[in-house]
Structure formats: C-alpha cells, structure tokens
Amino acid sequence: MLKQPYKDWLQPLSTDEFEALKADVKLRGVLQPVIVDEIGNILDGHHRYKCDKNAPTVVLDGLSEGEKKAFVISSNNKRRNLTPEQKAENRKRSIEIAKELKSEDPKKWTQAKIAVALGVGRQTIYDWLDTSNAGDGKASNDARVVLPVTVTT
C-alpha cells in the first residue's frame, strides 16, 4: 500500500476529469507509472493510483524532503489545467520550497538549480529569495500567476 503525504497538495480533478481518467485506465491501463520515493510515498500519480491500486511504479531514490516537494509541485504544475487561485496556492508552496532548498544546502542549491527543480525562471527564484525587497511587493508581481480583479465604477 503506497502512502500519500502530498495528496492534499494537489488540487483534485473535477468529477468529469476523474471519470474520464477512470474510463481511460479501464480501457488502456495505467500508461504513465506512479512516481514514488524509496519509502513508498507517492510523488506523482495520486489519481492514477486511486484508479488502479496495482498501477506500475517508478522509484526516485535519494531525494531530500525539499527535492520531493519540488518534484510534487513541478509535476502538478506541468500537467494540470489549474485555475488562477490554484496557481496562486502552488506559487505560495513553491516559494516555501525554494527557501527550504536554499537552506538545505546553499552551495548545491543555486538559484538556477532551484528554478529548474520548480519549473520557473531564475529571475523568479531571485525575487522569491531576495530578502532586500521584503514588503515592496516585487516578489509578488509574478505575471504568470495573476488573480482576476473585479473593477466597479
């Protein structure tokens, strides 16, 4: 039995999306393996696993906790159609993960490596980690995650 400590990090599929996935798994099986860490925590493939508890798995071994979190967020962001609110929530987690990776090993985790791990630009990581701009709003002006604004006149 696989464990799912990151399940709540993922926005659930809509009922229609999940039913479509279930039907596809029934027809073709699980085509993309579920990605797990060395102790059986699912990093990617929660919905596939829910559809088929015997889905094939691939183990990623030797990742730090920060690397696991970065993989979960990056995988989720790459393949899902997320609402602006969901993207904003993932962005908050990504900022926390960037800081966690940098604190794990500052020499190993350069801004460029953190950017690759999280699937964002290096400038974004610079803004997230730059404490000199705290409170000036610079780091929150990432145009890729803009929430809708209602203007009334």
Secondary structure, DSSP 8 states (H G I E B T S, - for coil): --B-TTGGGS----HHHHHHHHHHHHHH---S-EEEETTSBEEE-HHHHHH-TT--EEEE-S--HHHHHHHHHHHHHHH----HHHHHHHHHHHHHHHHHHHHH-TTT--HHHHHHHHTS-HHHHHHHH-GGGTTSSGGG--GGG--------
